[in-house]
């Protein structure tokens, strides 16, 4: 009975961490979402039956006209750096790692650079694409991570998994073909963000497994956030800072900026907490459920139109992702069973040797 209670408690804890991550993640996405002008039907227009209305776009941060994704991402990283530094150096929540400067530059800075590019481009994509379509493209993540894993020698190339990834790509392609508000710039930004994120995840895995730098959530923010902020500072100064200084109509709600940064900080903690307390596989499965919820939410909150082809393509990708996760789970169970059998065999041989010596 005690074992059943422990298993039940572990299951409830897993659901608790998943719920926290899904809630914060959806909150940040909807917080940063851009409400773009909706297309209106003009039957009397000869050349273009679909014409975009001239209503001013409503952007993130309480629809205040803040349309600067690099600035927003840089602010998030500066805030995360400040809070993590206080927690590590002042409060002493956790200890610093013994990492030489050369190791930091060679191992952590590339992760920060990829993270900066991923956040920048993913936030920029919300200026052009709907929440629903962006969530559909995220079905490509397992395939991209798998390709990066094969390239880095962390995954084995197999026909079954490769075919699975091909089906995911076909499903996303169908969804893209059926997208009404298809903007090439936004699609390129989103796909590039996914590639950078897949590379970042693989470098993190290499850092932990091959270099032995296992970090808790606070340590991860403490080391990665400054590198990410530094990588964002240059494009911010070159691209967005002149625009911000020249934007006489810009009104910044500092309270909203602070709240937005708090949600981003909470999301970073929730991601590391979820992976640490459950597994990356659990996060993948929860991510698929979260994407479905966001697709339906965006229809009602932002009026995003989702076509039949959108749904068809995402269902194909969704089923392929589900099969991939199922195969990964089976492989993990086989590996665990083999490890237990090996440990039991070693224990038996040691016992036999001890009995023989007696």
N, C-alpha and C positions, 0 to 999 in steps of 0.2 A: 504493500500500500504506500509505503514511504517513497519507493521508486516512482510510482505513478504520480504522486504529488509533486515530486521534484521535476519530472518531465513536464507536467502541466505548468508548473511555475516557470520553467525555462521557455516553454512555448508562449506563455503570456508576456514574458520579458521581451521575446523576439517581436511579438506583435506590437508591444509598447514602443520599441525603438523604431520599428517600421512606420508606425503611425506618426511619431514625432518627425521623422525625416520627410515623409510624404507631405505632411501639413506645412512644414517650413518651406520645403522645396516649391510646392504649388504657390505658397504665399509670395515667395521671392519672384517667381515667374510672372504672376499676375501683377505684382507690384511694379515690375520693370516694363510691363507690356506697353506697347504703343497702340493707341487706337487710331488707325489710319482712316482716311476718308473712304467712305463706302461708295461703290459704283452705283449710279442711278440710271434707270432705263429712260432713254430719250427716243421715243419712236419717231419723232419728227425730224431727227438728224439723219441726213442721207448717208453719210460715210461712216459714222461710228455709232451704232445703236447702244453701245455701252460707253458711257462717258462719266468720268470721275467728277463728282460734285466739287465745288470750290470752297466747301466748308473747311475752315482751318484745321489741320491735323491736331489731335490732342495727344500729347506725349506723356511720358512717364512722370513720376513724382507729382501726384495730384493734378495731372494734366496741365502743368504750369508752363509748357513750352520748352522744357529742358530736354534737348535732343542731342546730348553729347555723351555717347557710350564710353569713350575712353576716360573722360573725366569721372563718370559714375564708377567705372571699374577701378580707377586709380584711388578714388575716395574710399572704396571698400577695402582695398589692400592697405592703405595708410591706416585706416581704422583698425583692421585686424592686426597689423604690426604693432600699433600702440597698445592695444589691449593685451596681446600676447606678451609683449615686452614687460608690461607692468606685472602680469601674472607670473612670469618667470623670474625677473630680476628683483622686483619689489616684494610681491606677496610670497614668492617662493612656492607656488603651486606645484611646480615640477622642476626637475634639474635640467641643466644644459648638457648636451652631448659633447663628448671629447672629439670634436671634428676639426682637423687642421684647415687653415684657410684655403690651401690648394684643393683639398677634397671638397670644400664648400663650393668653390668656383667651378670645379669640374663636374660635380654631381648634382648639386642643389640648384645652382643658377640656371642650367638648362631646363630644369623642371619649372622654375619660376617663369622663365621666358615662354615656355609652351603654355603654361597656365594663363599668363597675361594675354597671349594671342587668342587662346580659346575663349576667355571671358570677354575680351574686346569684340571679337567677331560675332559671338553668340548674342551679345547685347545689341550689336549693330543690326543683326538679322531681324530683330523685333521691330525695327523701323520700317521694314519692307514686307514681312510675311506675317501670316496669322499664327496665333498660338497653336491652333489645331494642326496646321501643316508642319510647323516646326517640331511638334511632338512626334509626328509621323516619321520625319527624317531621322529621329533619334533611334529608330529601330535598326539603323545601320551600325550602331556602336559595337555590338558583339562581333560583327564581321571585321570592323576596322581594328579592334583590339586583337582579334585572332591573327590578322595579317601582320600587325606589328609584333605580336608574340612569336610568330614564325620567323620574322626577320631578325629578331633579337635572340633567337634560339630558346625561347621560353615555352613555345608550343610546338607540337609535332604536326606536320602537314599531312592530313588524311583526306581521302576522297569524300567520305561521308560528310565531314565538317565543311569542306570546301563547297560541296553541292548545297549544303544547308545555307551557307553564306550567299551563294548565288541566288537562291530563292528569296532570301531577305532583300537583296538588291533589286530583284525583279518586282517584288511587292512595293518597295519604295518608289521605283520608277513608274509603276502604274498610278500610285497616289499622286506623284508629281505631274503626270500627264493629265490627271483629272482636276488639278488645282486651278481654280478660277483666277485668283489673284497671284499668278506666277510672275515673280520679279527675279530676273537673272542675277542681279547684284545680291539680293537677299539670299538666294539659293547658294551662290558661290560662297558667301560669307558663312552661312550655316554649315555647309559641307566642310569648309576649311576649318571651322571651329571644332567639328567632330574629329577630323584628322588630328589636329593638335591635341585634343583631349585624349584621344587613344594613345598617342605617343607619350603624353604626360603620364598616363596610368601605367604604361609599360616601364617607363624610366623609374617611377616610384617602386614598382615591383622589383626591378633590378637593384635599386638602392637598398631595399629591405632584404632580399634573398641572397644577393651576391656580395653586397658590401657590408651587410649586418647592421645597418642603421635603422632599427625599428623605432618609430616615433609614435607617441600618443598624440591626440588631437591638438593640444596646446603647443607641443614641440613642433608639430608640422606647420602650424601657422607662424610660429616664432621664426622658423628657418626659411620657409618658402615665401611668405608674404612680403618681406623686404625685397627679395630678388624679383618678385612679380611687380612690385611697385616701381622699382628702379627701371625695369624693362618697359613699363608703361609711361614713364616720365618723358622720355624722348618724343614718342609720337604725340603725346598730349601737348608738349610745348610747340611742336612743329605744326600740328594739324588743328587742334581744337582751341588752344589758348587764344590765338589771334581772333578766332570767331567769337569766343566768349567775351573778350574785351570789346569787340565791335558791336555786340548784340545789345543795343540800348533798351530793347523791350524785355530782356531776360529778367525774370523775377525768381529769385532763389528762396525756397522755403527751407530754412536751415533745420527746423524741427523735423520736417519730412525727410531731409537728407540723413539726419541722425537715426531716425527710425528705420530707414532703408538700410543703412550700414549695420544696424543691430541685427536685422533679419539676415543679412548676408553673413555676418559673423556666426550667428546661430546655425545657419545652413552648413557652413564649413565644419563646425563642431559636430553637427548631426551626421554628416557624411562619414567622418572618421569614427564616430561612436557606433554607427550602424555596422560598418565593416568590422570594427574591432569586437563588437559583442555578438555579431551573427556571422556573416560571410559575404563575400562579393557576389556570390550566386543569389543570396537572399535579396541583396540590393538590386540585382538585375531583374528579378521577378517582381519585386515591389515597384521598380521603375516602369515596367510594362503596365501595371495596374494604374499607376499614377498618370501615365500618358493618356490612357483611356479616359480617366476622370477629367483631365485638362481639356481633352478634345470636346467633351460634352459641355464643360463649364464655359469654354471660350465661345461656343455657339450662343449661349444665353447671355453671357456678360458682355461680349464684344460684338455680337451679331455676326460672327464668322460663318460663312457659308461652306458647308461640307458636302461634296457631291458623292454620288454613288461610287465613282471610280476612286475617290479618296478613301472611302470606307473599304472598298474591295481590295485595294492595294495594301492598306494597313492591316486588314485581316490576314492576307497572305503573309505579310512580314511578321505579324504577331504570332501566327501558328509556327512559322519557321524559327522564331526566337524561342518560343516555348519548347520546341523539339530540341533546340541547341542546349537550353538550360537543363532539360530532362537528361540528355546524353552526358552533360557535364556532371550532373548529380549521380548518375549511374557509375561514371568513371571514378568519382570521388569515393563512392561507397566501396567499389572494388579495390581501390588503393588502400582504403582504411582496413578492409577485411584482410588484405594481403599483409599489411603491417602487423595486425594483431596475430595472424597465423605465424608470421616470422618470429614475433616476440615470444609466442607460446612455445615454438620449437626450440628457441634458444634457452628458454627457461627449463624445458624438459631435458635438454642435453646437459645443462649445468647440474640439475638435480641428479641425473644418472651418473655424472662424473663424481659427484660428492659421495653418492652411495657406493660407487665402485672403490673409491679411496678408503672408505671405512671397512 
